[in-house]
């Protein structure tokens, strides 16, 4: 299988496969010698320093956390619980392990080639330029869909305090805030996103601590510790069966999307070899703790079959210890979570357009940066598209329909970078055999873990198709992404560049 994948995704000028003649290319951590026939990739790496390396490990970790931990954890946990029951804990752990494998595969490549665009650039170089093009546009489309859905959600959250306020008004205000943050110098942007993310992380940590107090000491429960009975009652731990667990995995995997933002920051990371290694190692266990810890508290304190009918689990947990303003507090936290997710998404969108421009797949103007090292043109194009998408809040009066339709469109394109990372790494290893001999950040169990993880992701896609509630994600996401990409591929500018 490894041989066939290498055959099919073999880019022009790539090294020969085993058994063929192969030129000797020396490599070092300071800079791997590039394939000079790959003009698009060279354009990208030569211009990479136009971006300022102002992001530290804490910025990168919080940018990725901001994009990963969104409204799904605060408001959407009930859907996964509905299908799997308490075994949703197992779904988060299993999905987290496979995401760890993906991130370590990406980390191995980032250590030698820390470039903005990461997996899109790797697809361009190690698979084929057109796969790089599809990956970059797919990822841009994914974050645009997420951004529109988050902006839609913001309008709903603000109406909690101001019921008569038109939904589109706070949506436009949120877009303005996101634009200002993304046009700031990268270090300032990193600080803004850092504190945005800290709000929701603090809330999760406090909820976990409060939950542990309720479970073991009966705090807020008249001194009666709840214990662990809710994990095994009401149908048992595997209440939804294996089928329910598979269905829950579909939502859980989608909730981990955004962790790969670590790779997008590579071209702006200070001391990237050290910073990225630390960020990848830290972010994975932090996300696992936040997700698994929060879900563990929820399913242990409350009967899982009552959560979906009783409101947000976070509101219920804080209300249980007597915090009467719990609903307002959580509404504020979810509002900042939506802003944080949209903020991270627009960061990614601007860098993807920058990467495409440097690969000569978009006009060169989108590859220019400001004195502060910001790809302002790419950011503004993305912001304008976000404004256009936000118009759905004015056109369609039902915000729930807007949110579900747009968010569903993001799930499938969001999985494409994961496949790309796993496939690109197969060719990456072949081209950098000498550098890999002393590589300090190798992925684990290569190449078998690549195939196992791809099989897992395919099973998730099958589960999404079988489940009527998530089938729309494949249909809407696949159709919308395909039409958008082919529209760009057929544009006059792209045709002219190909000639």
ABEGO torsion letter per residue (X at the ends): XAAAAAAAABBBGBBBBBGBBBBBBBBBAAEBBBBAABAAAAAAAAAAAABBBABBAAAAAAAAAAAABBAAAAAAAAAAAAAAEAAAAAAAAAAAAAAAAAAAAAAAAAAABBBBGGAAAAAAAAABAAAAAAAAAAAAAAAAAAAAAAAAAAAAAAAAABAABBAAAAAAAAAAAAAAAAABBAAAAAAAAAAAAAAAAAAAAAAAAAAAAAAAAGBGAGGBBAEAAAAABGGEABAAEAAAAAAAAAAAAAAABGAAAAAAAAAABBGAAAAAAAAAAAAAAAAAAAAAAAAAAAAAABBAAAAAAAEBAAAAAAAAAGBAAAAAAAAAAAAAAAAAAAAAAAAAAAAAAAAAAAAGABBAAAABBBAAGBBAAAAAAAAAAAAAAAAAAAABABAAAAAAAAAAAAAAAAAAAAAAAAAAAAAAAAAAAAAAAABAABBBGOAAAAAAAAAAAAAAAAAAAABAAAAAAAAAAAAAAAAAAAAAAABAAAAAAAX
